[in-house]
Amino acid sequence: MPLPSTFLDHLRREGYHPRSNKHSNTLALSIANDLAVMCPAIAMKASRGTLVYDLNFDLKVRTATWNVDLVLGRPAQPATPVALISKQRPATVEVAIEIKSVMTEHRKAVKNRKRDLEAHHEHVHNYSDRAIAGGVLVVNQAQSFRSPLRDGSMTRHAQDARAAGALVAHCINELRNVGERSESSPFGLDAKCAVVVEMDNVNLASTSYINRPPAPLPGDPLNYDSFIQRICDLYARRFP
């Protein structure tokens, strides 16, 4: 499955602002739609209105609340069916996906993002042992980046493309080190992926996906297609 064109179109049109959730909302909607297209178990329920999605959902566990970028779950009342999947607040969450970005200051930022993803899967599994906790990391490979939080000044990441690629590789390795749930370990993300972009936040029209190393290629567990398939497989088993 190709990376979502709608997310790339959004970055090219509006750019990236770290205090906005527009970019994560756009990617979250793309993921929800791709799941509804590619996963028969999800598509069947979505077509009946018995599975819906929501964005920026406050997932509560006892006294703790975590605002999750994307959730899928069962609504209190069946939703009006739409082409793919309806947006409605679920009564029970079955899939919870957190989207994080590293656009600049990679080595510092990725430490925080890794910690966020670890906290995310812990919170989701405290909510429900069956719930599927997913994590997405968007990483920027541009050699420089204009930050809206620094009066529009440019931050230089690397002197050349090779050094920029090394920064991306470091971030992806950190994502690989985030706990991963398995038959032998009940802790960790159920599914995770890395999306690599090249974006200086100035020449927006030139923003592009990177589909070569160090970006995860098809067959890599961190590839977007693997991520979608992993969630689909888990959903079919846990929520038949």
Secondary structure as UniProt FT lines:
FT   HELIX           5..14
FT   TURN            18..19
FT   HELIX           22..38
FT   HELIX           40..48
FT   STRAND          52..61
FT   TURN            62..63
FT   STRAND          64..75
FT   STRAND          86..87
FT   STRAND          90..102
FT   HELIX           106..127
FT   STRAND          132..140
FT   STRAND          144..146
FT   HELIX           148..150
FT   TURN            151..152
FT   STRAND          154..156
FT   HELIX           161..176
FT   STRAND          191..198
FT   HELIX           204..206
FT   STRAND          208..209
FT   TURN            213..214
FT   TURN            218..219
FT   TURN            221..222
FT   HELIX           224..238
//
